[in-house]
Amino acid sequence: MDIKQKFGKNLKRLRLEKGISQETLALTADLDRTYIPSIEKGLRNVSITVAEKLAIALNVDITELFKD
């Protein structure tokens, strides 16, 4: 599994644990709603800025998005 897939898997897990929809996450992180599904599928190579926005929106440390 590459880093994009790990990031996406962690993003989805954290989002579901918090009970947040993809659309709500996108709105909270100030991202396009169509961007979240492609990140979760491991199709996007997100910037560090986007990773930070997602961590803040999920109220988690950014390192949580990169765990194995």
HTML snippet that shows the backbone in 3Dmol.js (N, CA, C, O; Angstrom):
<script src="https://3Dmol.org/build/3Dmol-min.js"></script>
<div id="view" style="width:600px;height:400px;position:relative"></div>
<script>
const pdb = `
ATOM      1  N   MET A   1       0.844  -1.173   0.000  1.00  0.00           N
ATOM      2  CA  MET A   1       0.000   0.000   0.000  1.00  0.00           C
ATOM      3  C   MET A   1       0.898   1.249   0.000  1.00  0.00           C
ATOM      4  O   MET A   1       1.793   1.373   0.836  1.00  0.00           O
ATOM      5  N   ASP A   2       0.658   2.151  -0.924  1.00  0.00           N
ATOM      6  CA  ASP A   2       1.484   3.360  -0.978  1.00  0.00           C
ATOM      7  C   ASP A   2       0.958   4.428  -0.014  1.00  0.00           C
ATOM      8  O   ASP A   2      -0.096   4.255   0.599  1.00  0.00           O
ATOM      9  N   ILE A   3       1.686   5.511   0.113  1.00  0.00           N
ATOM     10  CA  ILE A   3       1.364   6.566   1.078  1.00  0.00           C
ATOM     11  C   ILE A   3       0.012   7.207   0.795  1.00  0.00           C
ATOM     12  O   ILE A   3      -0.701   7.569   1.731  1.00  0.00           O
ATOM     13  N   LYS A   4      -0.356   7.357  -0.475  1.00  0.00           N
ATOM     14  CA  LYS A   4      -1.650   7.943  -0.812  1.00  0.00           C
ATOM     15  C   LYS A   4      -2.790   7.056  -0.332  1.00  0.00           C
ATOM     16  O   LYS A   4      -3.804   7.545   0.164  1.00  0.00           O
ATOM     17  N   GLN A   5      -2.612   5.749  -0.485  1.00  0.00           N
ATOM     18  CA  GLN A   5      -3.640   4.810  -0.033  1.00  0.00           C
ATOM     19  C   GLN A   5      -3.724   4.779   1.493  1.00  0.00           C
ATOM     20  O   GLN A   5      -4.821   4.733   2.051  1.00  0.00           O
ATOM     21  N   LYS A   6      -2.578   4.803   2.170  1.00  0.00           N
ATOM     22  CA  LYS A   6      -2.570   4.831   3.633  1.00  0.00           C
ATOM     23  C   LYS A   6      -3.242   6.097   4.143  1.00  0.00           C
ATOM     24  O   LYS A   6      -4.056   6.048   5.065  1.00  0.00           O
ATOM     25  N   PHE A   7      -2.898   7.224   3.544  1.00  0.00           N
ATOM     26  CA  PHE A   7      -3.487   8.502   3.943  1.00  0.00           C
ATOM     27  C   PHE A   7      -5.004   8.450   3.761  1.00  0.00           C
ATOM     28  O   PHE A   7      -5.757   8.834   4.656  1.00  0.00           O
ATOM     29  N   GLY A   8      -5.439   7.976   2.610  1.00  0.00           N
ATOM     30  CA  GLY A   8      -6.868   7.899   2.324  1.00  0.00           C
ATOM     31  C   GLY A   8      -7.603   6.968   3.271  1.00  0.00           C
ATOM     32  O   GLY A   8      -8.704   7.275   3.725  1.00  0.00           O
ATOM     33  N   LYS A   9      -6.994   5.833   3.566  1.00  0.00           N
ATOM     34  CA  LYS A   9      -7.597   4.875   4.494  1.00  0.00           C
ATOM     35  C   LYS A   9      -7.730   5.486   5.888  1.00  0.00           C
ATOM     36  O   LYS A   9      -8.763   5.336   6.542  1.00  0.00           O
ATOM     37  N   ASN A  10      -6.685   6.170   6.337  1.00  0.00           N
ATOM     38  CA  ASN A  10      -6.720   6.823   7.644  1.00  0.00           C
ATOM     39  C   ASN A  10      -7.741   7.953   7.672  1.00  0.00           C
ATOM     40  O   ASN A  10      -8.458   8.123   8.659  1.00  0.00           O
ATOM     41  N   LEU A  11      -7.809   8.717   6.603  1.00  0.00           N
ATOM     42  CA  LEU A  11      -8.777   9.806   6.520  1.00  0.00           C
ATOM     43  C   LEU A  11     -10.200   9.262   6.652  1.00  0.00           C
ATOM     44  O   LEU A  11     -11.004   9.782   7.426  1.00  0.00           O
ATOM     45  N   LYS A  12     -10.495   8.227   5.900  1.00  0.00           N
ATOM     46  CA  LYS A  12     -11.838   7.638   5.942  1.00  0.00           C
ATOM     47  C   LYS A  12     -12.148   7.073   7.326  1.00  0.00           C
ATOM     48  O   LYS A  12     -13.247   7.273   7.844  1.00  0.00           O
ATOM     49  N   ARG A  13     -11.196   6.374   7.921  1.00  0.00           N
ATOM     50  CA  ARG A  13     -11.402   5.788   9.253  1.00  0.00           C
ATOM     51  C   ARG A  13     -11.687   6.880  10.278  1.00  0.00           C
ATOM     52  O   ARG A  13     -12.636   6.773  11.055  1.00  0.00           O
ATOM     53  N   LEU A  14     -10.877   7.918  10.281  1.00  0.00           N
ATOM     54  CA  LEU A  14     -11.063   9.013  11.230  1.00  0.00           C
ATOM     55  C   LEU A  14     -12.386   9.739  10.996  1.00  0.00           C
ATOM     56  O   LEU A  14     -13.078  10.102  11.947  1.00  0.00           O
ATOM     57  N   ARG A  15     -12.725   9.942   9.749  1.00  0.00           N
ATOM     58  CA  ARG A  15     -13.982  10.614   9.414  1.00  0.00           C
ATOM     59  C   ARG A  15     -15.175   9.803   9.911  1.00  0.00           C
ATOM     60  O   ARG A  15     -16.106  10.353  10.500  1.00  0.00           O
ATOM     61  N   LEU A  16     -15.143   8.499   9.673  1.00  0.00           N
ATOM     62  CA  LEU A  16     -16.245   7.642  10.109  1.00  0.00           C
ATOM     63  C   LEU A  16     -16.315   7.542  11.628  1.00  0.00           C
ATOM     64  O   LEU A  16     -17.406   7.510  12.197  1.00  0.00           O
ATOM     65  N   GLU A  17     -15.160   7.492  12.288  1.00  0.00           N
ATOM     66  CA  GLU A  17     -15.132   7.460  13.755  1.00  0.00           C
ATOM     67  C   GLU A  17     -15.787   8.700  14.345  1.00  0.00           C
ATOM     68  O   GLU A  17     -16.411   8.642  15.404  1.00  0.00           O
ATOM     69  N   LYS A  18     -15.639   9.815  13.654  1.00  0.00           N
ATOM     70  CA  LYS A  18     -16.211  11.084  14.126  1.00  0.00           C
ATOM     71  C   LYS A  18     -17.662  11.256  13.675  1.00  0.00           C
ATOM     72  O   LYS A  18     -18.345  12.187  14.102  1.00  0.00           O
ATOM     73  N   GLY A  19     -18.128  10.354  12.809  1.00  0.00           N
ATOM     74  CA  GLY A  19     -19.500  10.434  12.322  1.00  0.00           C
ATOM     75  C   GLY A  19     -19.751  11.609  11.395  1.00  0.00           C
ATOM     76  O   GLY A  19     -20.826  12.209  11.403  1.00  0.00           O
ATOM     77  N   ILE A  20     -18.745  11.926  10.600  1.00  0.00           N
ATOM     78  CA  ILE A  20     -18.816  13.079   9.693  1.00  0.00           C
ATOM     79  C   ILE A  20     -18.962  12.591   8.255  1.00  0.00           C
ATOM     80  O   ILE A  20     -18.274  11.660   7.837  1.00  0.00           O
ATOM     81  N   SER A  21     -19.854  13.216   7.505  1.00  0.00           N
ATOM     82  CA  SER A  21     -19.998  12.871   6.088  1.00  0.00           C
ATOM     83  C   SER A  21     -18.847  13.473   5.290  1.00  0.00           C
ATOM     84  O   SER A  21     -18.153  14.373   5.763  1.00  0.00           O
ATOM     85  N   GLN A  22     -18.657  12.973   4.096  1.00  0.00           N
ATOM     86  CA  GLN A  22     -17.629  13.528   3.217  1.00  0.00           C
ATOM     87  C   GLN A  22     -17.915  14.990   2.911  1.00  0.00           C
ATOM     88  O   GLN A  22     -16.999  15.811   2.869  1.00  0.00           O
ATOM     89  N   GLU A  23     -19.174  15.312   2.697  1.00  0.00           N
ATOM     90  CA  GLU A  23     -19.549  16.689   2.381  1.00  0.00           C
ATOM     91  C   GLU A  23     -19.279  17.623   3.558  1.00  0.00           C
ATOM     92  O   GLU A  23     -18.766  18.727   3.372  1.00  0.00           O
ATOM     93  N   THR A  24     -19.620  17.186   4.760  1.00  0.00           N
ATOM     94  CA  THR A  24     -19.373  18.004   5.945  1.00  0.00           C
ATOM     95  C   THR A  24     -17.876  18.223   6.152  1.00  0.00           C
ATOM     96  O   THR A  24     -17.439  19.328   6.475  1.00  0.00           O
ATOM     97  N   LEU A  25     -17.101  17.164   5.964  1.00  0.00           N
ATOM     98  CA  LEU A  25     -15.646  17.282   6.091  1.00  0.00           C
ATOM     99  C   LEU A  25     -15.107  18.288   5.079  1.00  0.00           C
ATOM    100  O   LEU A  25     -14.288  19.142   5.421  1.00  0.00           O
ATOM    101  N   ALA A  26     -15.561  18.187   3.852  1.00  0.00           N
ATOM    102  CA  ALA A  26     -15.104  19.099   2.806  1.00  0.00           C
ATOM    103  C   ALA A  26     -15.445  20.549   3.157  1.00  0.00           C
ATOM    104  O   ALA A  26     -14.610  21.441   3.003  1.00  0.00           O
ATOM    105  N   LEU A  27     -16.655  20.777   3.621  1.00  0.00           N
ATOM    106  CA  LEU A  27     -17.067  22.130   3.992  1.00  0.00           C
ATOM    107  C   LEU A  27     -16.237  22.663   5.157  1.00  0.00           C
ATOM    108  O   LEU A  27     -15.804  23.815   5.140  1.00  0.00           O
ATOM    109  N   THR A  28     -16.018  21.830   6.161  1.00  0.00           N
ATOM    110  CA  THR A  28     -15.255  22.238   7.337  1.00  0.00           C
ATOM    111  C   THR A  28     -13.798  22.530   6.976  1.00  0.00           C
ATOM    112  O   THR A  28     -13.189  23.450   7.520  1.00  0.00           O
ATOM    113  N   ALA A  29     -13.247  21.739   6.055  1.00  0.00           N
ATOM    114  CA  ALA A  29     -11.848  21.899   5.651  1.00  0.00           C
ATOM    115  C   ALA A  29     -11.674  22.904   4.516  1.00  0.00           C
ATOM    116  O   ALA A  29     -10.555  23.148   4.065  1.00  0.00           O
ATOM    117  N   ASP A  30     -12.784  23.490   4.054  1.00  0.00           N
ATOM    118  CA  ASP A  30     -12.761  24.452   2.950  1.00  0.00           C
ATOM    119  C   ASP A  30     -12.174  23.826   1.683  1.00  0.00           C
ATOM    120  O   ASP A  30     -11.309  24.401   1.022  1.00  0.00           O
ATOM    121  N   LEU A  31     -12.677  22.625   1.367  1.00  0.00           N
ATOM    122  CA  LEU A  31     -12.264  21.913   0.161  1.00  0.00           C
ATOM    123  C   LEU A  31     -13.500  21.589  -0.680  1.00  0.00           C
ATOM    124  O   LEU A  31     -14.619  21.578  -0.167  1.00  0.00           O
ATOM    125  N   ASP A  32     -13.299  21.330  -1.940  1.00  0.00           N
ATOM    126  CA  ASP A  32     -14.411  20.928  -2.803  1.00  0.00           C
ATOM    127  C   ASP A  32     -14.926  19.570  -2.353  1.00  0.00           C
ATOM    128  O   ASP A  32     -14.137  18.680  -2.034  1.00  0.00           O
ATOM    129  N   ARG A  33     -16.238  19.407  -2.326  1.00  0.00           N
ATOM    130  CA  ARG A  33     -16.826  18.159  -1.827  1.00  0.00           C
ATOM    131  C   ARG A  33     -16.452  16.943  -2.667  1.00  0.00           C
ATOM    132  O   ARG A  33     -16.474  15.819  -2.167  1.00  0.00           O
ATOM    133  N   THR A  34     -16.112  17.152  -3.933  1.00  0.00           N
ATOM    134  CA  THR A  34     -15.743  16.025  -4.793  1.00  0.00           C
ATOM    135  C   THR A  34     -14.301  15.568  -4.563  1.00  0.00           C
ATOM    136  O   THR A  34     -13.885  14.533  -5.084  1.00  0.00           O
ATOM    137  N   TYR A  35     -13.550  16.330  -3.793  1.00  0.00           N
ATOM    138  CA  TYR A  35     -12.138  16.037  -3.538  1.00  0.00           C
ATOM    139  C   TYR A  35     -11.960  14.922  -2.503  1.00  0.00           C
ATOM    140  O   TYR A  35     -11.038  14.114  -2.612  1.00  0.00           O
ATOM    141  N   ILE A  36     -12.838  14.879  -1.505  1.00  0.00           N
ATOM    142  CA  ILE A  36     -12.701  13.929  -0.398  1.00  0.00           C
ATOM    143  C   ILE A  36     -12.774  12.466  -0.862  1.00  0.00           C
ATOM    144  O   ILE A  36     -11.922  11.672  -0.462  1.00  0.00           O
ATOM    145  N   PRO A  37     -13.753  12.081  -1.685  1.00  0.00           N
ATOM    146  CA  PRO A  37     -13.796  10.668  -2.108  1.00  0.00           C
ATOM    147  C   PRO A  37     -12.527  10.207  -2.834  1.00  0.00           C
ATOM    148  O   PRO A  37     -12.068   9.082  -2.636  1.00  0.00           O
ATOM    149  N   SER A  38     -11.972  11.072  -3.663  1.00  0.00           N
ATOM    150  CA  SER A  38     -10.769  10.672  -4.399  1.00  0.00           C
ATOM    151  C   SER A  38      -9.552  10.578  -3.480  1.00  0.00           C
ATOM    152  O   SER A  38      -8.649   9.779  -3.727  1.00  0.00           O
ATOM    153  N   ILE A  39      -9.525  11.392  -2.419  1.00  0.00           N
ATOM    154  CA  ILE A  39      -8.449  11.263  -1.427  1.00  0.00           C
ATOM    155  C   ILE A  39      -8.600   9.934  -0.700  1.00  0.00           C
ATOM    156  O   ILE A  39      -7.629   9.196  -0.536  1.00  0.00           O
ATOM    157  N   GLU A  40      -9.827   9.631  -0.262  1.00  0.00           N
ATOM    158  CA  GLU A  40     -10.070   8.398   0.490  1.00  0.00           C
ATOM    159  C   GLU A  40      -9.775   7.145  -0.334  1.00  0.00           C
ATOM    160  O   GLU A  40      -9.425   6.106   0.224  1.00  0.00           O
ATOM    161  N   LYS A  41      -9.913   7.236  -1.637  1.00  0.00           N
ATOM    162  CA  LYS A  41      -9.603   6.099  -2.511  1.00  0.00           C
ATOM    163  C   LYS A  41      -8.114   5.994  -2.826  1.00  0.00           C
ATOM    164  O   LYS A  41      -7.684   5.048  -3.485  1.00  0.00           O
ATOM    165  N   GLY A  42      -7.328   6.961  -2.360  1.00  0.00           N
ATOM    166  CA  GLY A  42      -5.894   6.945  -2.612  1.00  0.00           C
ATOM    167  C   GLY A  42      -5.517   7.406  -4.005  1.00  0.00           C
ATOM    168  O   GLY A  42      -4.443   7.078  -4.508  1.00  0.00           O
ATOM    169  N   LEU A  43      -6.405   8.169  -4.628  1.00  0.00           N
ATOM    170  CA  LEU A  43      -6.156   8.630  -5.997  1.00  0.00           C
ATOM    171  C   LEU A  43      -5.484   9.993  -6.067  1.00  0.00           C
ATOM    172  O   LEU A  43      -4.955  10.371  -7.112  1.00  0.00           O
ATOM    173  N   ARG A  44      -5.501  10.731  -4.964  1.00  0.00           N
ATOM    174  CA  ARG A  44      -4.955  12.084  -4.948  1.00  0.00           C
ATOM    175  C   ARG A  44      -3.658  12.154  -4.158  1.00  0.00           C
ATOM    176  O   ARG A  44      -3.503  11.505  -3.124  1.00  0.00           O
ATOM    177  N   ASN A  45      -2.748  12.941  -4.658  1.00  0.00           N
ATOM    178  CA  ASN A  45      -1.507  13.234  -3.957  1.00  0.00           C
ATOM    179  C   ASN A  45      -1.706  14.593  -3.298  1.00  0.00           C
ATOM    180  O   ASN A  45      -1.436  15.629  -3.906  1.00  0.00           O
ATOM    181  N   VAL A  46      -2.180  14.587  -2.053  1.00  0.00           N
ATOM    182  CA  VAL A  46      -2.552  15.838  -1.398  1.00  0.00           C
ATOM    183  C   VAL A  46      -1.325  16.631  -0.952  1.00  0.00           C
ATOM    184  O   VAL A  46      -0.276  16.066  -0.644  1.00  0.00           O
ATOM    185  N   SER A  47      -1.484  17.935  -0.927  1.00  0.00           N
ATOM    186  CA  SER A  47      -0.408  18.801  -0.446  1.00  0.00           C
ATOM    187  C   SER A  47      -0.397  18.791   1.077  1.00  0.00           C
ATOM    188  O   SER A  47      -1.358  18.354   1.711  1.00  0.00           O
ATOM    189  N   ILE A  48       0.678  19.267   1.647  1.00  0.00           N
ATOM    190  CA  ILE A  48       0.783  19.355   3.099  1.00  0.00           C
ATOM    191  C   ILE A  48      -0.253  20.338   3.629  1.00  0.00           C
ATOM    192  O   ILE A  48      -0.730  20.185   4.753  1.00  0.00           O
ATOM    193  N   THR A  49      -0.603  21.336   2.840  1.00  0.00           N
ATOM    194  CA  THR A  49      -1.627  22.306   3.231  1.00  0.00           C
ATOM    195  C   THR A  49      -2.990  21.633   3.354  1.00  0.00           C
ATOM    196  O   THR A  49      -3.726  21.882   4.309  1.00  0.00           O
ATOM    197  N   VAL A  50      -3.321  20.786   2.394  1.00  0.00           N
ATOM    198  CA  VAL A  50      -4.588  20.056   2.435  1.00  0.00           C
ATOM    199  C   VAL A  50      -4.588  19.070   3.598  1.00  0.00           C
ATOM    200  O   VAL A  50      -5.602  18.923   4.280  1.00  0.00           O
ATOM    201  N   ALA A  51      -3.469  18.397   3.830  1.00  0.00           N
ATOM    202  CA  ALA A  51      -3.374  17.468   4.959  1.00  0.00           C
ATOM    203  C   ALA A  51      -3.633  18.207   6.268  1.00  0.00           C
ATOM    204  O   ALA A  51      -4.331  17.703   7.148  1.00  0.00           O
ATOM    205  N   GLU A  52      -3.065  19.408   6.389  1.00  0.00           N
ATOM    206  CA  GLU A  52      -3.278  20.199   7.605  1.00  0.00           C
ATOM    207  C   GLU A  52      -4.748  20.612   7.748  1.00  0.00           C
ATOM    208  O   GLU A  52      -5.305  20.538   8.843  1.00  0.00           O
ATOM    209  N   LYS A  53      -5.371  21.043   6.661  1.00  0.00           N
ATOM    210  CA  LYS A  53      -6.784  21.427   6.698  1.00  0.00           C
ATOM    211  C   LYS A  53      -7.651  20.253   7.153  1.00  0.00           C
ATOM    212  O   LYS A  53      -8.570  20.428   7.954  1.00  0.00           O
ATOM    213  N   LEU A  54      -7.357  19.065   6.644  1.00  0.00           N
ATOM    214  CA  LEU A  54      -8.129  17.886   7.009  1.00  0.00           C
ATOM    215  C   LEU A  54      -7.929  17.522   8.477  1.00  0.00           C
ATOM    216  O   LEU A  54      -8.889  17.186   9.172  1.00  0.00           O
ATOM    217  N   ALA A  55      -6.694  17.590   8.947  1.00  0.00           N
ATOM    218  CA  ALA A  55      -6.415  17.286  10.359  1.00  0.00           C
ATOM    219  C   ALA A  55      -7.145  18.260  11.276  1.00  0.00           C
ATOM    220  O   ALA A  55      -7.714  17.856  12.290  1.00  0.00           O
ATOM    221  N   ILE A  56      -7.128  19.531  10.923  1.00  0.00           N
ATOM    222  CA  ILE A  56      -7.823  20.539  11.727  1.00  0.00           C
ATOM    223  C   ILE A  56      -9.327  20.279  11.706  1.00  0.00           C
ATOM    224  O   ILE A  56      -9.986  20.344  12.744  1.00  0.00           O
ATOM    225  N   ALA A  57      -9.870  19.985  10.523  1.00  0.00           N
ATOM    226  CA  ALA A  57     -11.303  19.733  10.401  1.00  0.00           C
ATOM    227  C   ALA A  57     -11.731  18.511  11.215  1.00  0.00           C
ATOM    228  O   ALA A  57     -12.843  18.471  11.743  1.00  0.00           O
ATOM    229  N   LEU A  58     -10.848  17.518  11.313  1.00  0.00           N
ATOM    230  CA  LEU A  58     -11.150  16.307  12.079  1.00  0.00           C
ATOM    231  C   LEU A  58     -10.749  16.431  13.546  1.00  0.00           C
ATOM    232  O   LEU A  58     -11.037  15.551  14.357  1.00  0.00           O
ATOM    233  N   ASN A  59     -10.078  17.538  13.874  1.00  0.00           N
ATOM    234  CA  ASN A  59      -9.601  17.773  15.237  1.00  0.00           C
ATOM    235  C   ASN A  59      -8.664  16.649  15.709  1.00  0.00           C
ATOM    236  O   ASN A  59      -8.808  16.116  16.809  1.00  0.00           O
ATOM    237  N   VAL A  60      -7.698  16.309  14.836  1.00  0.00           N
ATOM    238  CA  VAL A  60      -6.694  15.295  15.160  1.00  0.00           C
ATOM    239  C   VAL A  60      -5.312  15.850  14.826  1.00  0.00           C
ATOM    240  O   VAL A  60      -5.182  16.798  14.052  1.00  0.00           O
ATOM    241  N   ASP A  61      -4.305  15.260  15.407  1.00  0.00           N
ATOM    242  CA  ASP A  61      -2.938  15.604  15.057  1.00  0.00           C
ATOM    243  C   ASP A  61      -2.686  15.127  13.630  1.00  0.00           C
ATOM    244  O   ASP A  61      -3.143  14.052  13.242  1.00  0.00           O
ATOM    245  N   ILE A  62      -1.972  15.912  12.861  1.00  0.00           N
ATOM    246  CA  ILE A  62      -1.736  15.575  11.452  1.00  0.00           C
ATOM    247  C   ILE A  62      -1.069  14.204  11.298  1.00  0.00           C
ATOM    248  O   ILE A  62      -1.261  13.537  10.281  1.00  0.00           O
ATOM    249  N   THR A  63      -0.291  13.780  12.293  1.00  0.00           N
ATOM    250  CA  THR A  63       0.389  12.484  12.206  1.00  0.00           C
ATOM    251  C   THR A  63      -0.597  11.320  12.148  1.00  0.00           C
ATOM    252  O   THR A  63      -0.260  10.248  11.644  1.00  0.00           O
ATOM    253  N   GLU A  64      -1.817  11.523  12.662  1.00  0.00           N
ATOM    254  CA  GLU A  64      -2.843  10.474  12.611  1.00  0.00           C
ATOM    255  C   GLU A  64      -3.186  10.084  11.178  1.00  0.00           C
ATOM    256  O   GLU A  64      -3.592   8.953  10.912  1.00  0.00           O
ATOM    257  N   LEU A  65      -3.022  11.020  10.273  1.00  0.00           N
ATOM    258  CA  LEU A  65      -3.359  10.757   8.863  1.00  0.00           C
ATOM    259  C   LEU A  65      -2.294   9.930   8.149  1.00  0.00           C
ATOM    260  O   LEU A  65      -2.527   9.422   7.053  1.00  0.00           O
ATOM    261  N   PHE A  66      -1.129   9.798   8.771  1.00  0.00           N
ATOM    262  CA  PHE A  66      -0.019   9.097   8.126  1.00  0.00           C
ATOM    263  C   PHE A  66       0.343   7.769   8.798  1.00  0.00           C
ATOM    264  O   PHE A  66       1.299   7.115   8.382  1.00  0.00           O
ATOM    265  N   LYS A  67      -0.398   7.366   9.818  1.00  0.00           N
ATOM    266  CA  LYS A  67      -0.068   6.132  10.544  1.00  0.00           C
ATOM    267  C   LYS A  67      -0.290   4.898   9.690  1.00  0.00           C
ATOM    268  O   LYS A  67      -1.129   4.874   8.790  1.00  0.00           O
ATOM    269  N   ASP A  68       0.505   3.859  10.010  1.00  0.00           N
ATOM    270  CA  ASP A  68       0.338   2.572   9.317  1.00  0.00           C
ATOM    271  C   ASP A  68      -0.854   1.827   9.845  1.00  0.00           C
ATOM    272  O   ASP A  68      -1.148   0.725   9.380  1.00  0.00           O
TER     273      ASP A  68
END
`;
const viewer = $3Dmol.createViewer("view");
viewer.addModel(pdb, "pdb");
viewer.setStyle({}, {cartoon: {color: "spectrum"}});
viewer.zoomTo();
viewer.render();
</script>
